[in-house]
């Protein structure tokens, strides 16, 4: 939800893949606030944090569904990470809309690592 809020409030969402498939709500443009992304941290916040947060939440959902079946959890997590990285790399050849960004790849890796740490430190202790 936080990743979508960043898109809705701080990004121009006219070229999102989602709205090429589904119609864009009419009043969504009223939420947009233009922010300067001239600093490194603001650039990461506006352009890379949503990718990382979506990666994080989907990995948590996969882990919740296949909590006790490690083989399937690893299988579906691997499929998701491979698909996310492939979609990002496909932006290099312009087959996917968007701009290739190494920081998007780094955010996927970072938040996948954070998800495993959160699980091992907080959730695994309570369940097992």
C-alpha positions in Angstrom: 0.0 0.0 0.0 2.9 2.4 0.8 4.4 1.7 -2.6 1.2 2.6 -4.3 0.8 5.7 -2.2 4.3 6.9 -3.4 3.2 6.4 -7.0 -0.1 8.1 -6.4 1.3 11.2 -4.6 4.8 11.7 -6.0 5.0 10.1 -9.5 3.5 10.8 -12.9 1.5 7.6 -13.4 0.3 8.2 -17.0 2.8 5.6 -18.4 2.3 2.8 -15.8 1.8 -0.7 -17.3 -1.2 -1.1 -15.0 -3.1 1.7 -16.7 -2.3 0.2 -20.1 -4.3 -2.8 -19.0 -7.0 -1.2 -16.8 -8.6 2.2 -17.1 -7.0 4.9 -14.9 -9.4 6.4 -12.3 -10.3 9.9 -13.3 -9.5 11.6 -9.9 -6.1 9.9 -9.5 -4.3 12.9 -11.1 -5.6 15.2 -8.3 -3.4 13.3 -5.7 -0.1 14.1 -7.5 2.3 16.4 -5.8 5.4 17.4 -7.8 8.6 16.9 -5.7 12.2 17.5 -6.6 14.2 14.4 -7.0 17.5 16.2 -7.4 19.0 14.6 -4.3 20.0 11.0 -4.1 17.7 10.1 -1.2 14.6 11.7 -2.7 15.3 9.9 -6.0 15.5 6.6 -4.2 12.4 7.4 -2.2 10.3 8.3 -5.3 11.6 5.9 -7.9 13.1 2.8 -6.1 11.3 2.4 -2.8 8.0 1.3 -4.4 9.7 -1.5 -6.2 11.4 -2.7 -3.0 8.2 -2.4 -0.9 6.2 -4.5 -3.5 9.0 -7.1 -3.6 9.0 -7.2 0.2 5.2 -7.6 0.5 4.9 -10.2 -2.2 7.7 -12.2 -0.6 6.0 -12.0 2.8 2.8 -13.2 1.2 4.6 -16.2 -0.5 6.2 -17.0 2.8 2.9 -16.9 4.7 1.2 -19.2 2.2 4.0 -21.8 2.1 5.3 -21.3 5.6 5.9 -24.9 6.5 6.7 -26.2 3.0 10.1 -24.8 2.4 10.6 -26.4 -1.1 7.5 -24.6 -2.6 8.2 -21.3 -0.8 11.7 -21.3 -2.3 10.3 -22.3 -5.7 7.7 -19.5 -5.8 10.0 -16.9 -4.3 12.5 -17.8 -7.0 9.9 -17.4 -9.8 8.8 -14.1 -8.4 12.4 -12.7 -8.1 13.3 -14.0 -11.6 10.1 -12.4 -13.1 10.8 -9.1 -11.3 14.4 -8.9 -12.4 13.4 -10.0 -15.9 10.8 -7.2 -16.2 13.4 -4.7 -15.0 16.0 -5.9 -17.5 13.5 -6.0 -20.3 13.3 -2.2 -20.0 16.8 -2.1 -21.5 15.5 -3.3 -24.8 12.4 -1.1 -24.5 10.1 -4.2 -24.8 8.7 -3.1 -21.4 7.8 0.6 -20.7 9.9 2.3 -18.1 13.5 3.1 -17.5 16.1 0.5 -16.5 17.6 1.4 -13.2 20.3 -0.5 -11.3 18.9 0.9 -8.1 15.6 -1.0 -8.8 17.6 -4.2 -9.0 19.4 -3.3 -5.8 16.1 -2.5 -4.0 14.7 -6.0 -5.0 17.8 -7.6 -3.6 17.9 -5.4 -0.4 14.2 -6.0 0.4 14.4 -9.7 -0.3 17.3 -9.8 2.2 15.3 -7.7 4.7 12.4 -10.1 4.4 14.5 -13.1 5.2 16.0 -11.3 8.2 12.6 -10.2 9.5 11.3 -13.8 9.2 14.3 -15.4 10.9 14.4 -12.9 13.7 10.8 -12.3 14.5 8.4 -14.8 12.9 10.4 -18.1 12.9 11.0 -17.9 16.7 7.3 -17.6 17.4 6.2 -20.4 15.1 8.8 -23.1 15.4 
